[in-house]
Amino acid sequence: MFQPSPSFKTNLDALPSIDGIARIELVDASGTVVDTIENQPGKKGSLAVYQHLSQTFGALNAEAAAHGLAVFAEHTADAKARPGAHPNIDRLFEIAEGGAALTISVIAA
């Protein structure tokens, strides 16, 4: 498994390409899409991390969320200090701390 470094940029450079992905849908246990991450400026890093979590873990569970927090590196500390500033990281905190797991659906462009 990919071992994250303390640098988000370094981690991002090691992740698979997001070319050809339109968005990621996060789906709860009832089949409801609870959030999406679009392939657009300002969201591409999160899209790459969540695609990696999908490919590596198959779902967004506590183990995947903890790994995702490590991949986000220095942004994780910023998100902890400023709740709400990084919603895609906040979601990982919630799941890592016992929140309900989600399915990650990768939607092609």
C-alpha positions as CSV (number, residue, x, y, z in Angstrom):
1,M,0.0,0.0,0.0
2,F,1.1,3.6,-0.7
3,Q,2.8,5.1,2.4
4,P,1.9,8.8,2.6
5,S,4.6,11.4,3.2
6,P,4.2,14.5,5.3
7,S,3.7,16.6,2.1
8,F,0.3,16.6,0.4
9,K,2.0,17.7,-2.9
10,T,4.3,14.7,-2.8
11,N,1.4,12.4,-1.9
12,L,-0.8,13.8,-4.7
13,D,2.0,13.3,-7.3
14,A,2.1,9.6,-6.3
15,L,-1.6,9.0,-6.8
16,P,-3.2,7.7,-10.0
17,S,-4.4,10.2,-12.6
18,I,-7.9,11.5,-12.4
19,D,-8.1,12.1,-16.1
20,G,-11.4,10.7,-17.4
21,I,-13.3,11.1,-14.1
22,A,-16.3,13.4,-14.0
23,R,-17.0,13.1,-10.3
24,I,-17.1,10.8,-7.3
25,E,-20.4,10.1,-5.5
26,L,-20.4,9.1,-1.9
27,V,-23.3,6.7,-1.1
28,D,-24.7,5.7,2.2
29,A,-26.0,2.3,3.3
30,S,-29.5,3.1,2.0
31,G,-28.2,3.8,-1.5
32,T,-28.6,7.6,-1.2
33,V,-25.9,9.8,-2.7
34,V,-24.9,12.0,0.3
35,D,-22.2,14.1,-1.4
36,T,-20.3,14.4,-4.6
37,I,-16.7,15.6,-5.4
38,E,-16.6,17.1,-8.9
39,N,-13.5,17.1,-11.2
40,Q,-13.1,20.9,-11.1
41,P,-10.5,23.3,-9.8
42,G,-10.2,23.4,-6.1
43,K,-11.5,19.8,-5.8
44,K,-9.0,17.8,-7.9
45,G,-6.8,16.9,-4.9
46,S,-9.8,15.6,-3.0
47,L,-11.0,13.7,-6.1
48,A,-7.6,12.1,-6.4
49,V,-7.5,11.1,-2.7
50,Y,-11.0,9.6,-2.7
51,Q,-10.3,7.7,-6.0
52,H,-7.2,6.3,-4.3
53,L,-9.2,5.3,-1.2
54,S,-11.8,3.6,-3.5
55,Q,-9.1,1.7,-5.4
56,T,-7.2,0.7,-2.2
57,F,-10.0,0.0,0.3
58,G,-13.1,-0.5,-1.8
59,A,-15.2,1.6,0.5
60,L,-14.8,4.6,2.8
61,N,-14.6,2.9,6.2
62,A,-12.6,3.8,9.3
63,E,-9.4,2.3,8.0
64,A,-9.7,4.1,4.6
65,A,-10.6,7.4,6.4
66,A,-7.5,7.2,8.6
67,H,-5.3,6.5,5.6
68,G,-7.0,9.4,3.7
69,L,-6.2,11.8,6.6
70,A,-2.5,10.7,6.3
71,V,-2.6,11.4,2.6
72,F,-4.0,14.9,3.1
73,A,-0.9,15.5,5.2
74,E,-0.5,19.1,6.3
75,H,-4.1,19.9,5.2
76,T,-5.3,17.5,7.9
77,A,-3.9,19.6,10.7
78,D,-5.4,22.7,9.1
79,A,-8.8,21.0,8.9
80,K,-8.6,20.0,12.5
81,A,-7.8,23.6,13.5
82,R,-10.6,25.1,11.2
83,P,-13.6,22.8,11.2
84,G,-15.7,23.4,8.1
85,A,-12.9,24.8,6.0
86,H,-12.1,21.4,4.4
87,P,-15.4,19.4,4.2
88,N,-13.8,16.5,2.4
89,I,-11.3,16.1,5.2
90,D,-13.9,16.7,7.9
91,R,-15.8,13.7,6.5
92,L,-12.8,11.6,7.0
93,F,-12.5,12.7,10.6
94,E,-16.1,11.7,11.1
95,I,-15.8,8.3,9.6
96,A,-12.4,7.6,11.3
97,E,-14.0,8.4,14.6
98,G,-16.8,5.8,14.1
99,G,-19.2,7.4,11.6
100,A,-21.0,5.3,9.1
101,A,-19.0,4.0,6.2
102,L,-19.8,5.1,2.7
103,T,-19.5,3.6,-0.8
104,I,-17.3,5.5,-3.2
105,S,-18.6,5.5,-6.8
106,V,-16.2,6.8,-9.4
107,I,-18.2,8.3,-12.4
108,A,-16.4,8.5,-15.7
109,A,-16.4,11.6,-17.8
